[in-house]
């Protein structure tokens, strides 16, 4: 079978089921946090502290929107521009 990038069936086979879940818990500061966990149980992300349930819901909605539509940005320095301090050989 030839892979075509625009074929949704092939894309689903390649990616698999990527559903995860938000696990909500109360924290020691009397607020809420959540973890985003993959369908295999791996920790994907942790939320900031939320003082109440409305802030928690707003943060989850924002996370869902950003994850679904956010762009990936690499803020790294290219390796060849990094200078290393070297000690001369004796």
Short mmCIF file of the C-alpha atoms (twelve columns), coordinates in Angstrom:
data_MODEL
# 
_entry.id   MODEL 
# 
loop_
_atom_site.group_PDB 
_atom_site.id 
_atom_site.type_symbol 
_atom_site.label_atom_id 
_atom_site.label_alt_id 
_atom_site.label_comp_id 
_atom_site.label_asym_id 
_atom_site.label_seq_id 
_atom_site.Cartn_x 
_atom_site.Cartn_y 
_atom_site.Cartn_z 
_atom_site.pdbx_PDB_model_num 
ATOM 1  C CA . UNK A 1  0.000   0.000  0.000  1 
ATOM 2  C CA . UNK A 2  1.422   3.389  -0.990 1 
ATOM 3  C CA . UNK A 3  1.294   6.130  1.621  1 
ATOM 4  C CA . UNK A 4  -0.357  9.345  0.556  1 
ATOM 5  C CA . UNK A 5  -0.024  12.227 3.072  1 
ATOM 6  C CA . UNK A 6  -3.559  13.394 2.359  1 
ATOM 7  C CA . UNK A 7  -5.103  9.993  3.061  1 
ATOM 8  C CA . UNK A 8  -6.858  10.243 6.456  1 
ATOM 9  C CA . UNK A 9  -6.940  6.488  6.925  1 
ATOM 10 C CA . UNK A 10 -3.158  6.243  6.597  1 
ATOM 11 C CA . UNK A 11 -2.680  9.216  8.906  1 
ATOM 12 C CA . UNK A 12 -4.792  7.547  11.593 1 
ATOM 13 C CA . UNK A 13 -2.785  4.327  11.271 1 
ATOM 14 C CA . UNK A 14 0.490   6.228  11.577 1 
ATOM 15 C CA . UNK A 15 -0.548  8.363  14.556 1 
ATOM 16 C CA . UNK A 16 -2.798  5.935  16.383 1 
ATOM 17 C CA . UNK A 17 -5.225  6.872  19.094 1 
ATOM 18 C CA . UNK A 18 -3.731  9.938  20.736 1 
ATOM 19 C CA . UNK A 19 -6.491  10.578 23.233 1 
ATOM 20 C CA . UNK A 20 -5.383  11.395 26.722 1 
ATOM 21 C CA . UNK A 21 -7.031  12.672 29.829 1 
ATOM 22 C CA . UNK A 22 -6.926  15.536 32.270 1 
ATOM 23 C CA . UNK A 23 -6.478  14.320 35.839 1 
ATOM 24 C CA . UNK A 24 -7.605  16.984 38.328 1 
ATOM 25 C CA . UNK A 25 -6.469  17.078 41.936 1 
ATOM 26 C CA . UNK A 26 -6.496  19.546 44.798 1 
ATOM 27 C CA . UNK A 27 -3.161  20.745 46.072 1 
ATOM 28 C CA . UNK A 28 -1.679  21.835 49.385 1 
ATOM 29 C CA . UNK A 29 -2.495  25.509 48.693 1 
ATOM 30 C CA . UNK A 30 -6.248  24.806 48.602 1 
ATOM 31 C CA . UNK A 31 -6.490  25.145 44.884 1 
ATOM 32 C CA . UNK A 32 -6.452  22.829 41.920 1 
ATOM 33 C CA . UNK A 33 -3.979  21.472 39.396 1 
ATOM 34 C CA . UNK A 34 -4.226  18.976 36.609 1 
ATOM 35 C CA . UNK A 35 -1.966  16.586 34.792 1 
ATOM 36 C CA . UNK A 36 -2.409  15.721 31.135 1 
ATOM 37 C CA . UNK A 37 -1.710  12.014 30.713 1 
ATOM 38 C CA . UNK A 38 -1.434  10.084 27.438 1 
ATOM 39 C CA . UNK A 39 -3.553  7.051  26.694 1 
ATOM 40 C CA . UNK A 40 -0.518  4.954  27.713 1 
ATOM 41 C CA . UNK A 41 -0.179  6.699  31.064 1 
ATOM 42 C CA . UNK A 42 2.781   8.962  30.291 1 
ATOM 43 C CA . UNK A 43 2.771   12.443 31.796 1 
ATOM 44 C CA . UNK A 44 2.431   14.950 28.965 1 
ATOM 45 C CA . UNK A 45 1.978   18.228 30.854 1 
ATOM 46 C CA . UNK A 46 1.247   19.739 34.246 1 
ATOM 47 C CA . UNK A 47 -0.902  22.768 34.859 1 
ATOM 48 C CA . UNK A 48 -0.190  25.869 36.866 1 
ATOM 49 C CA . UNK A 49 -1.967  26.336 40.193 1 
ATOM 50 C CA . UNK A 50 -5.624  27.332 39.868 1 
ATOM 51 C CA . UNK A 51 -7.252  29.063 42.859 1 
ATOM 52 C CA . UNK A 52 -10.778 27.785 42.160 1 
ATOM 53 C CA . UNK A 53 -12.826 25.523 39.891 1 
ATOM 54 C CA . UNK A 54 -13.649 28.283 37.399 1 
ATOM 55 C CA . UNK A 55 -9.955  29.054 36.923 1 
ATOM 56 C CA . UNK A 56 -9.368  25.314 36.522 1 
ATOM 57 C CA . UNK A 57 -12.033 25.026 33.809 1 
ATOM 58 C CA . UNK A 58 -10.680 28.113 32.028 1 
ATOM 59 C CA . UNK A 59 -7.135  26.709 32.114 1 
ATOM 60 C CA . UNK A 60 -8.256  23.332 30.748 1 
ATOM 61 C CA . UNK A 61 -10.163 25.045 27.926 1 
ATOM 62 C CA . UNK A 62 -7.106  27.150 27.089 1 
ATOM 63 C CA . UNK A 63 -4.860  24.073 27.133 1 
ATOM 64 C CA . UNK A 64 -7.195  22.195 24.793 1 
ATOM 65 C CA . UNK A 65 -7.293  25.113 22.364 1 
ATOM 66 C CA . UNK A 66 -3.529  25.696 22.402 1 
ATOM 67 C CA . UNK A 67 -2.640  22.032 21.998 1 
ATOM 68 C CA . UNK A 68 -5.019  21.645 19.095 1 
ATOM 69 C CA . UNK A 69 -4.011  24.781 17.235 1 
ATOM 70 C CA . UNK A 70 -0.638  25.865 18.618 1 
ATOM 71 C CA . UNK A 71 2.465   26.151 16.483 1 
ATOM 72 C CA . UNK A 72 5.758   24.532 17.438 1 
ATOM 73 C CA . UNK A 73 8.630   26.957 17.983 1 
ATOM 74 C CA . UNK A 74 12.224  25.939 18.619 1 
ATOM 75 C CA . UNK A 75 14.108  28.443 20.763 1 
ATOM 76 C CA . UNK A 76 17.474  26.754 20.607 1 
ATOM 77 C CA . UNK A 77 20.907  28.021 19.675 1 
ATOM 78 C CA . UNK A 78 22.444  26.289 16.649 1 
ATOM 79 C CA . UNK A 79 25.260  24.020 17.800 1 
ATOM 80 C CA . UNK A 80 27.915  25.646 15.613 1 
ATOM 81 C CA . UNK A 81 27.418  29.045 17.324 1 
ATOM 82 C CA . UNK A 82 28.098  27.744 20.824 1 
ATOM 83 C CA . UNK A 83 31.629  28.445 22.059 1 
ATOM 84 C CA . UNK A 84 33.279  26.124 24.528 1 
ATOM 85 C CA . UNK A 85 35.997  27.118 26.945 1 
ATOM 86 C CA . UNK A 86 38.833  24.720 26.293 1 
ATOM 87 C CA . UNK A 87 41.892  24.087 28.371 1 
ATOM 88 C CA . UNK A 88 45.112  23.923 26.342 1 
ATOM 89 C CA . UNK A 89 46.790  20.517 26.317 1 
ATOM 90 C CA . UNK A 90 49.972  20.294 28.366 1 
# 
